[in-house]
């Protein structure tokens, strides 16, 4: 396990940090992204998806729970489990196709479904974003 702590001073720097991580991802990998509301989770995921070749709009799937992308021959998923509250109360099979197999997945609010994500994919990193005032963020990337 390796951890790196970085302070970013803009959304662009946060996205660039995500792009660095994206370069090491392979099909079946899962990245868990946590932090308070507005901490930059979707900015981080957007940076990773751009690095993986997504050119269209990348928005938080808060209300849809998941969004799928296809870029450069890869299937990608962006999940936001915030609204679920508890995976035990949901039918997890509705999301099974979003994680694992040949898909690279990013899961926001993983506290809700970390065990579920680990059962379906290979969790390779945990990312934590914290507010540090203004546009500054402290980003901890733990590679597993």
trRosetta pair geometry for C-beta under 8 A, 3 or more apart (Angstrom, degrees):
i j d omega theta_ij theta_ji phi_ij phi_ji
1 142 6.3 -1 -174 -177 102 96
1 143 6.9 167 -153 84 51 57
1 144 5.8 -10 -108 -118 86 50
2 142 7.3 168 87 -154 42 50
2 143 4.8 -1 58 51 91 105
3 140 6.2 -9 -168 -172 106 95
3 141 7.0 159 -152 84 54 47
3 142 4.6 -16 -99 -102 87 77
3 143 7.6 -167 -78 19 38 66
4 140 7.3 164 82 -152 45 49
4 141 5.0 -7 56 58 94 95
4 143 8.0 32 1 -9 98 100
5 138 6.6 -7 -169 -175 96 96
5 139 7.4 156 -154 82 47 48
5 140 5.2 -15 -101 -101 76 78
6 17 5.9 -180 83 -118 150 139
6 138 7.6 159 83 -157 39 50
6 139 5.0 -20 65 63 89 97
6 141 7.4 9 10 2 108 104
7 132 6.1 -52 -141 49 106 174
7 136 6.1 2 -179 -170 100 103
7 137 7.1 171 -153 85 56 42
7 138 5.4 -28 -99 -99 77 65
7 139 7.5 160 -97 16 25 76
8 13 3.8 173 -156 107 102 113
8 14 4.5 156 98 -65 166 69
8 17 6.1 -105 -70 -18 130 135
8 40 8.0 -177 68 161 134 171
8 136 6.8 167 87 -148 51 52
8 137 5.0 -3 54 54 98 91
8 139 6.0 32 -8 -7 110 121
9 13 5.8 59 42 18 61 154
9 135 6.1 62 167 96 48 99
9 136 5.2 -15 -115 -96 56 80
10 13 4.8 100 55 4 78 99
10 14 7.2 -138 98 -3 44 85
10 135 5.1 19 -107 138 46 137
11 14 5.5 -54 -150 36 37 114
11 15 6.2 38 152 -19 69 105
11 40 6.8 -166 -116 -129 76 111
11 43 4.8 -109 -151 -150 96 142
11 135 6.6 -84 -28 -162 70 113
12 15 5.7 -52 -146 38 32 111
12 16 6.3 34 152 -22 64 105
13 16 5.5 -50 -145 35 33 114
13 17 6.6 39 153 -23 63 101
14 17 5.8 -51 -155 31 32 113
14 18 6.8 32 148 -17 62 104
14 40 5.0 -77 -171 174 164 140
14 43 5.1 46 99 120 131 120
14 44 5.6 -81 160 -78 102 74
14 47 6.6 -165 114 -22 65 149
14 129 7.3 45 -144 -124 126 131
14 137 5.6 37 -88 45 122 141
14 139 6.5 152 -129 -59 83 141
15 18 5.6 -54 -154 36 36 114
15 19 6.5 43 148 -26 66 102
15 43 5.8 -93 -63 166 87 82
15 44 7.0 -155 -93 -110 46 31
15 46 6.1 -47 -116 90 110 90
15 47 2.8 176 -159 -86 65 118
15 50 6.9 23 -178 33 117 135
16 19 5.4 -46 -149 29 37 117
16 20 7.0 45 150 -23 62 95
16 47 6.3 -95 -31 -157 23 135
17 20 5.8 -46 -160 25 35 114
17 21 7.1 31 146 -12 63 102
17 44 7.2 -43 80 -128 100 90
17 47 7.1 53 55 117 58 157
17 139 5.7 101 124 91 162 161
17 141 7.4 -161 164 -40 110 135
18 21 5.7 -55 -155 37 39 110
18 22 6.2 46 148 -28 70 105
18 43 7.9 180 -14 124 143 62
18 44 4.5 152 -72 -170 131 65
18 45 6.8 -137 -153 -71 152 15
18 46 7.6 91 80 65 159 49
18 47 3.5 115 60 86 122 114
18 48 4.0 -93 161 -48 107 82
18 51 7.0 -172 114 2 79 130
18 127 7.9 31 -103 -128 87 164
19 22 5.4 -49 -145 30 34 118
19 23 7.0 47 155 -31 61 95
19 47 5.1 -93 -39 162 82 94
19 48 6.4 -163 -79 -95 40 41
19 50 6.8 -47 -91 79 106 95
19 51 3.6 151 -136 -67 81 136
20 23 6.2 -49 -165 15 32 115
20 51 8.0 -121 -21 -113 24 166
21 24 6.4 -70 -171 35 43 102
21 25 7.1 50 142 -40 73 104
21 31 6.9 93 144 -117 134 147
21 48 6.2 -41 77 -104 101 112
21 125 6.2 -114 -160 64 128 179
21 127 7.5 -46 -76 -75 173 129
21 141 6.1 -143 -82 -145 128 144
22 25 5.5 -47 -154 9 44 120
22 47 7.6 -156 -20 122 131 72
22 48 4.0 160 -69 -151 117 75
22 49 7.6 -149 -111 -44 144 21
22 51 3.9 131 75 85 146 129
22 52 5.2 -118 -176 -49 127 90
23 51 6.5 -78 -53 160 74 132
24 124 7.9 -157 115 145 105 140
25 29 4.6 -146 -155 70 87 152
25 31 7.2 -61 -100 -40 130 118
25 48 7.7 62 -9 -170 147 115
25 52 7.3 -38 65 -89 128 121
25 104 5.1 75 151 -137 129 136
25 124 7.0 161 -115 66 76 149
26 29 5.4 106 57 -27 59 118
26 104 7.4 165 94 -87 19 107
27 74 6.9 -149 -80 -136 91 94
27 75 7.7 60 -125 47 100 86
27 101 7.3 -61 170 121 104 51
27 102 4.2 -28 -163 -155 134 54
27 103 6.7 64 -152 12 78 15
27 104 6.3 -92 -108 -51 39 80
28 100 5.9 15 -136 -151 71 46
28 101 6.5 -164 -90 76 77 17
28 102 6.9 -26 -48 -100 75 22
28 103 7.3 84 -75 56 33 50
28 104 7.6 -12 32 -85 25 56
28 121 5.7 172 -179 -149 58 80
28 122 5.0 45 136 12 98 110
29 104 5.3 4 62 -127 91 83
29 105 7.5 -170 99 34 53 65
29 121 6.8 59 158 170 9 114
29 122 5.5 -50 -104 76 48 96
29 124 4.6 -28 -148 2 104 133
30 99 5.8 25 -93 -150 123 108
30 100 7.7 -15 -51 -59 114 58
30 104 7.8 -180 -80 -163 38 50
30 105 4.8 -11 -114 70 78 100
30 106 7.8 164 -161 -86 57 25
30 107 6.3 11 -174 -5 104 115
30 117 5.2 162 174 171 157 109
30 118 7.5 -138 64 -84 148 45
30 120 7.8 92 -59 84 144 83
30 121 3.8 110 -37 103 119 133
30 122 6.3 161 12 71 87 39
30 123 4.7 -46 76 -94 107 57
30 124 6.7 139 55 10 51 77
31 48 7.2 -129 52 -145 161 172
31 104 7.9 22 -3 175 100 90
31 105 7.3 -172 28 98 66 53
31 106 5.0 -17 67 -112 102 72
31 107 7.2 172 85 22 49 71
31 123 7.8 129 -91 -150 22 65
31 124 6.6 -42 -79 62 70 85
31 125 4.8 -5 -124 67 86 102
31 126 7.9 173 -166 -88 60 23
31 127 6.3 24 172 -6 103 114
32 107 5.3 -26 -112 69 61 102
32 110 3.7 -6 -152 -43 108 166
32 114 6.2 28 -117 -115 148 94
32 117 6.7 137 -82 93 103 160
32 123 6.1 8 -22 -146 110 114
32 125 7.2 -163 32 100 68 55
32 126 4.8 -16 68 -115 108 70
32 127 6.9 176 90 25 54 69
33 41 4.8 129 137 -150 116 95
33 44 5.9 176 -144 87 136 133
33 45 6.1 -119 2 -59 170 100
33 106 5.9 17 -8 -178 126 95
33 107 6.7 164 23 79 78 45
33 108 5.1 -37 78 -95 102 63
33 110 7.0 120 40 -22 40 109
33 127 4.7 -9 -112 67 70 111
33 129 7.3 14 -174 -5 88 108
34 41 7.3 -22 -145 -100 7 124
34 108 7.5 140 -89 -156 41 54
34 109 6.8 96 -114 -100 74 28
34 110 5.8 -86 -62 30 100 93
34 111 6.5 81 -115 -31 129 95
34 126 7.3 -6 10 -174 108 91
34 127 7.1 163 26 87 62 58
34 128 5.3 -18 72 -108 93 72
34 129 7.5 -179 93 24 44 71
35 39 3.2 -125 147 82 126 153
35 40 6.7 -22 97 49 162 69
35 41 5.3 -174 46 -58 111 99
35 128 6.0 136 -70 -168 84 55
35 129 3.7 -29 -74 64 155 81
35 130 6.2 -148 -134 -69 101 45
36 39 4.8 113 56 -45 67 117
36 130 7.2 64 9 -125 101 59
36 131 6.7 -46 54 -13 125 105
38 131 7.4 24 105 -73 94 118
39 129 4.2 143 142 107 111 103
39 130 6.1 -36 -144 -105 125 20
39 131 5.8 -107 -114 -46 78 75
39 137 6.6 109 180 -130 73 118
40 43 4.3 -53 -162 44 78 122
40 44 5.7 87 135 -29 87 94
40 129 4.7 -128 63 171 98 155
40 137 5.1 -48 14 -87 151 159
40 139 7.8 -74 88 -83 134 107
41 44 5.8 -56 -153 33 29 112
41 45 6.5 22 153 -13 65 106
41 60 7.7 73 91 -111 98 116
41 108 4.7 96 155 -124 139 116
41 109 7.9 43 -167 -34 171 67
41 129 6.0 -161 -68 32 63 134
42 45 5.6 -51 -143 40 36 110
42 46 6.0 43 154 -25 67 104
42 58 7.8 168 178 133 90 92
42 59 7.3 2 -170 -171 136 37
42 60 4.1 -68 -95 -74 142 99
42 80 7.8 -7 -80 -84 100 127
42 108 7.0 -10 -67 -76 69 152
43 46 5.6 -51 -145 34 28 114
43 47 6.6 32 153 -20 61 104
44 47 5.9 -56 -156 32 30 112
44 48 6.7 26 150 -15 64 105
44 127 6.3 178 160 138 155 150
44 129 6.2 -151 -35 -54 140 139
44 139 7.3 153 -100 -127 129 130
45 48 5.6 -56 -151 38 36 111
45 49 6.1 33 154 -18 70 107
45 58 7.2 -157 113 164 90 125
45 78 5.4 105 166 -131 140 116
45 106 4.5 147 -126 131 110 156
45 108 6.9 -73 -38 -54 142 107
46 49 5.8 -56 -144 40 30 109
46 50 6.3 34 155 -22 65 105
46 58 4.3 149 -121 100 87 133
47 50 5.8 -51 -146 33 29 112
47 51 6.5 28 154 -17 62 106
48 51 5.7 -58 -152 37 32 111
48 52 6.4 24 151 -14 66 109
48 106 6.3 136 75 -75 144 142
49 52 5.5 -59 -146 42 34 109
49 54 4.1 -17 157 29 97 138
49 58 5.2 152 77 -114 145 149
49 69 6.2 75 -155 46 121 166
49 71 7.6 114 -177 15 78 148
49 76 6.1 134 -123 148 93 154
49 78 6.8 -34 -65 -61 137 125
49 106 7.5 -93 -54 2 97 143
50 53 7.8 146 -179 11 28 9
50 54 5.9 -80 -85 64 37 83
50 55 7.7 85 -131 -91 71 41
50 58 7.2 -109 -52 -4 83 150
52 71 5.8 111 123 79 82 127
52 72 6.9 -147 163 40 62 122
52 74 6.2 -88 175 75 111 146
52 76 6.0 120 113 -81 149 146
52 104 6.8 -147 -128 71 156 149
53 71 3.3 170 99 150 103 118
53 72 3.7 -172 -62 -10 172 115
53 74 7.0 124 40 38 129 112
54 58 5.9 84 122 -68 138 119
54 69 4.8 -15 -103 -179 125 149
54 71 4.7 -120 -69 -42 56 151
54 76 6.7 -94 -56 58 122 152
55 71 7.2 144 -7 -120 76 124
56 69 7.7 -170 53 -128 106 107
58 67 7.9 157 -144 101 62 148
58 69 7.5 -11 -102 -72 95 145
58 78 7.2 113 -161 -27 96 165
59 67 7.4 119 65 -48 69 164
60 78 7.9 -123 -132 143 39 125
60 80 5.7 60 -179 -61 88 154
60 108 7.3 -24 -144 20 98 165
61 64 4.7 -80 -162 67 88 92
61 65 5.8 -31 141 88 111 15
61 66 5.3 68 151 -110 162 8
61 67 4.4 -159 -74 -19 123 95
61 78 5.7 147 -7 106 120 92
61 79 6.5 -65 69 -132 136 28
61 80 4.7 173 74 13 77 107
62 80 4.9 -64 -86 113 46 153
62 82 6.0 -21 -137 50 84 130
62 83 6.6 108 177 -29 67 114
63 83 7.2 80 -110 -35 37 156
64 67 6.4 74 88 -64 131 80
65 79 6.4 -5 160 -150 68 80
65 80 6.3 -140 -142 63 34 70
65 81 7.1 48 -149 -97 87 45
65 83 6.7 -102 -83 55 85 114
65 84 6.9 75 -121 -53 116 105
65 95 7.0 -100 142 -90 126 118
66 77 5.9 -17 -165 -168 111 105
66 78 6.8 151 -154 80 59 49
66 79 4.6 -19 -99 -101 89 78
66 80 7.6 -175 -76 21 44 64
66 95 6.3 148 -36 -128 144 97
66 98 4.9 -83 -145 -114 155 148
67 77 7.2 153 79 -155 46 56
67 78 4.9 -9 57 58 95 100
68 75 7.0 -26 -164 -167 103 89
68 76 7.1 139 -162 80 54 55
68 77 5.7 -26 -103 -100 66 73
68 98 7.3 -125 -80 -119 93 82
69 75 7.7 146 82 -162 52 44
69 76 4.3 -22 67 68 98 108
69 77 7.5 -176 23 -78 76 27
69 78 7.2 43 -7 -9 112 103
70 74 7.0 174 -152 84 54 45
70 75 5.8 -21 -103 -102 80 59
70 76 7.1 -180 -82 20 30 82
71 74 6.0 -21 69 57 63 91
71 76 6.6 -8 23 1 98 129
74 102 7.8 -148 -145 151 62 91
74 104 6.3 4 172 8 124 113
75 101 7.9 -9 71 98 137 109
75 102 5.8 79 33 104 116 91
75 103 4.4 -61 103 -102 106 79
75 104 7.4 155 90 20 56 66
76 103 6.7 156 -98 -163 19 80
76 104 5.2 -20 -112 67 75 91
76 105 7.4 159 -166 -85 52 41
76 106 7.8 14 -178 0 95 96
77 98 4.3 139 -156 -170 159 82
77 99 6.6 -105 64 -68 149 55
77 103 5.5 34 -9 169 108 128
77 104 7.4 -178 26 90 70 45
77 105 4.2 -10 65 -113 106 87
77 106 7.1 -170 96 30 61 62
78 105 7.6 -179 -75 -156 27 62
78 106 5.1 -6 -115 63 68 104
78 108 7.6 27 179 -9 80 104
79 95 6.8 67 -120 -156 139 128
79 98 5.7 93 -66 147 121 144
79 99 7.5 -35 -17 -56 145 103
79 105 6.5 14 -1 -174 110 108
79 106 7.0 179 28 89 69 53
79 107 4.7 -8 67 -115 111 70
79 108 6.6 -163 98 28 57 71
80 83 7.4 56 117 6 93 91
80 108 4.4 -7 -112 64 70 119
80 109 6.2 65 -168 19 59 112
81 84 4.8 -49 -170 25 76 124
81 87 7.5 -29 -157 -67 131 94
81 107 6.5 19 -15 -174 114 95
81 108 6.7 -176 18 87 71 62
81 109 4.4 -142 65 90 81 105
81 110 6.8 98 29 -93 135 28
81 111 8.0 -167 88 55 126 58
81 112 4.0 -160 136 63 127 134
81 113 5.1 -153 -120 10 160 113
82 108 6.8 -23 -34 117 97 104
82 109 4.4 164 -67 -34 66 162
82 112 7.4 -161 -82 -21 21 145
84 87 6.3 29 146 -77 136 56
84 89 7.6 162 174 67 79 98
84 90 5.5 -37 -154 -41 111 145
84 109 8.0 159 35 110 98 131
84 112 5.2 115 77 169 112 148
84 113 7.1 15 85 -37 153 117
85 89 6.6 -13 86 46 107 137
85 112 6.7 115 94 -126 9 121
86 89 4.6 72 82 5 100 107
86 90 7.3 170 95 -7 55 90
86 112 6.5 -131 -94 -151 26 87
87 90 5.4 -68 -150 42 44 109
87 92 5.5 40 -176 -82 105 110
87 112 5.9 126 -36 153 88 80
87 113 4.3 105 -60 -97 135 92
87 115 7.8 -154 55 60 149 93
87 116 5.1 -145 -164 -30 165 143
90 94 7.1 -93 164 34 104 122
90 95 8.0 29 133 -3 134 118
91 94 5.0 84 92 -18 95 105
92 95 6.0 -65 -167 44 56 98
92 96 6.6 83 137 -58 77 86
92 113 7.4 152 -120 -136 112 124
92 116 5.3 -138 -142 -138 139 135
93 96 5.0 -19 -146 -15 48 124
95 98 4.8 -45 -173 22 75 124
95 99 7.0 34 144 1 92 103
95 113 7.9 -1 86 -175 154 167
95 116 7.7 55 83 147 123 134
96 99 7.1 -86 -161 47 33 86
96 100 7.7 -32 180 36 67 124
96 120 6.1 -159 -146 -118 67 141
97 101 7.8 -10 -149 10 57 141
97 103 7.9 98 162 -16 58 155
98 103 7.0 -141 176 129 31 159
98 105 6.0 96 145 -116 77 131
99 103 6.7 -134 -131 87 16 123
99 105 4.5 -55 -108 -1 73 168
99 107 7.3 10 -90 -61 125 121
99 116 8.0 114 47 131 156 83
99 117 5.6 -131 -144 -137 162 70
99 120 4.2 84 100 106 111 125
99 121 4.2 -102 170 -26 94 123
100 103 6.5 34 66 49 30 100
100 105 7.7 -12 -15 -5 42 133
100 120 4.1 -113 -29 158 129 76
100 121 4.0 -136 -70 -76 66 72
100 122 7.8 108 -112 -9 70 65
103 121 7.6 -80 80 -101 90 126
105 117 7.4 -151 103 -146 135 107
105 121 5.9 -133 34 -60 125 171
107 110 4.8 85 113 -88 112 94
107 113 7.0 -111 -173 77 140 105
107 114 8.0 157 108 -96 143 56
107 117 5.3 -82 -22 -99 167 149
109 112 5.4 26 137 2 98 114
110 113 6.4 -92 -156 64 53 65
110 114 4.6 72 156 -79 98 85
110 117 6.3 -52 -143 8 104 151
110 126 7.6 -120 56 -128 155 90
111 114 6.5 -5 -111 -25 22 111
113 116 4.1 -44 -172 43 95 121
113 117 5.6 101 124 -27 90 91
114 117 5.7 -54 -147 36 31 110
114 118 6.3 29 156 -17 66 108
114 123 7.6 36 -165 -93 83 154
115 118 5.7 -56 -146 38 31 110
115 119 6.4 35 153 -24 64 105
116 119 5.8 -56 -152 31 30 113
116 120 6.7 6 158 -3 64 113
117 120 6.2 -75 -151 46 29 99
117 121 6.0 -39 177 42 70 105
117 123 6.2 82 120 -75 106 109
118 121 7.2 -81 -117 63 20 64
118 123 5.0 -40 -98 -15 82 124
123 126 7.4 28 170 -59 114 81
123 144 6.1 29 115 42 84 153
124 143 6.7 -13 158 -153 75 74
124 144 5.7 -154 -157 52 29 93
125 141 6.1 -15 -167 -169 121 86
125 142 6.4 151 -157 80 64 53
125 143 5.1 -28 -99 -105 90 57
125 144 6.4 -158 -78 5 33 85
126 141 7.8 159 82 -155 48 41
126 142 4.5 -6 58 58 93 109
126 144 7.0 71 -9 -40 89 110
127 139 6.7 -14 -168 -169 96 92
127 140 7.0 159 -155 83 46 56
127 141 5.3 -7 -106 -105 83 70
127 142 7.6 -163 -74 24 37 70
128 139 7.3 160 82 -154 52 45
128 140 4.4 0 53 52 100 105
128 142 7.8 34 -2 -5 98 104
129 137 5.2 -14 -164 -176 96 128
129 138 7.4 150 -156 77 45 50
129 139 5.4 -9 -103 -103 75 77
130 137 6.6 143 70 -162 42 72
130 138 4.6 -14 60 56 100 99
130 139 8.0 -168 24 -72 67 37
130 140 7.9 33 -1 -5 104 100
131 136 7.7 82 -176 86 51 70
131 137 6.6 -50 -108 -109 30 70
132 136 3.9 -78 82 117 103 105
132 137 5.7 163 10 -112 102 14
132 138 5.0 108 -57 -28 125 87
133 136 5.3 11 67 47 71 116
